[in-house]
Amino acid sequence: ENLDTSNTLGAAGSNTSQWVLGPVVNTYIRGRLLGKGGFAKCFEMTNAKTQRVYAGKIIAKSTVTKMRARQKLRSEIQIHASLRHPHVVQFEHFFEDDEYVYILLELCDAQTMMELVKRRKRLTEPEARYFMVQILDALEYMHRRCVIHRDIKLGNVFLTRDLQVKIGDFGLAAKLEYDHERKKTICGTPNYIAPEVLSGKNGHSYEVDVWSVGVVLYTMLIGKPPFETTDVKTTYKRIKANIYTFPTNVSISRAARELIVSTLNATPEQRPRLSDIWHSEFMQGPVPRCLPRSAMESEPTAA
Ligand SMILES: COc1cc(C(=O)NC2CCN(C)CC2)ccc1Nc1cc2c(cn1)c(C)nn2-c1cc(Cl)cc(CCC(N)=O)c1
């Protein structure tokens, strides 16, 4: 191989890729396709030497042609690479060659909370608290580092084999340069988008992640998102008008309802701060220390 110091892709077979990292050659075996998202395809990638398996997001440069999209990708990599936390997907490495950008990330064997909630229909309140603790932990860490995730949704809450939460996908994240900075724009459509992002009047900040936590909590307990409709425009109208209901056939505690209502406040300043959510009545309830693997399939029976 040309042992130059840049990360170049050695000439190898289609499923194996070699990167010459200065004197060290890293060979990765590309495995099965795990899924697609945005410009990326995600494969299992195994480091031939260490046998460690990663989630490798591979983006064809030919699809990321506009400066805006390239800047977004650079920003995702820059922000994600700067984070290290037990409940944030670990950013391992990133390489590029003439055709592709490769982002090696921590593999989460149990996929995301979207699959879990789909399979279970809805979660119990103790289970929701178990996940909320880890999501709040990760978000407090990000906010302390002036990072807003801006796309917190079930599909971005990844789960390890032992059902530990790992927040991923920093494709819509933003780093604030100073504390009271208000972001004016966001390119891309967050699923659980906050009203102030839609109106764009006075910018948005950390409160958008609190809004999304409310949407995640509602979705875990009810089984579907509060503003979901068949078409995006109607969903946006409901978000702007703050129209959502608690279905009568699903019973949730008053404390859960109160926490959801407080986080889904149309006025960002009136929402609780992340630190306030810890002291909400809902979060004082019992929190399982861990969840049995069977929670992926059925409601844990009271031990
Ligand atoms: C073993 O680990 C996984 C397995 C699967 C899986 O079984 N996917 C099946 C593959 C077969 N098809 C038919 C159904 C889904 C899916 C995800 C896994 N793990 C897994 C996937 C991961 C990550 C960590 N860990 C990270 C970080 N980013 N991504 C990532 C990245 C992209 Cl671009 C797209 C997707 C899929 C959509 C989604 N949000 O889940 C995921």
The ligand as an ORCA input file, in Angstrom:
! r2SCAN-3c Opt
* xyz 0 1
  C     -27.165     -4.832     15.084
  O     -27.417     -3.431     15.109
  C     -28.452     -2.985     14.319
  C     -29.303     -3.824     13.626
  C     -30.318     -3.242     12.849
  C     -31.195     -4.164     12.102
  O     -31.384     -5.310     12.475
  N     -31.713     -3.659     10.971
  C     -32.548     -4.515     10.137
  C     -31.734     -4.959      8.924
  C     -32.640     -5.724      7.971
  N     -33.801     -4.895      7.584
  C     -34.640     -5.664      6.664
  C     -34.600     -4.505      8.768
  C     -33.761     -3.685      9.722
  C     -30.492     -1.841     12.803
  C     -29.637     -1.011     13.510
  C     -28.600     -1.584     14.259
  N     -27.685     -0.866     14.990
  C     -27.259      0.416     14.858
  C     -27.627      1.256     13.789
  C     -27.131      2.560     13.829
  C     -26.321      2.961     14.878
  C     -25.990      2.094     15.905
  N     -26.465      0.843     15.858
  C     -26.015      4.319     14.661
  C     -25.196      5.160     15.558
  N     -26.603      4.721     13.543
  N     -27.285      3.666     13.035
  C     -28.048      3.797     11.887
  C     -27.609      4.665     10.871
  C     -28.405      4.792      9.730
  Cl    -27.853      5.818      8.461
  C     -29.625      4.155      9.584
  C     -30.048      3.309     10.599
  C     -31.330      2.570     10.448
  C     -32.488      3.441     10.855
  C     -32.427      3.603     12.316
  N     -32.432      4.856     12.789
  O     -32.341      2.602     13.024
  C     -29.267      3.141     11.749
*
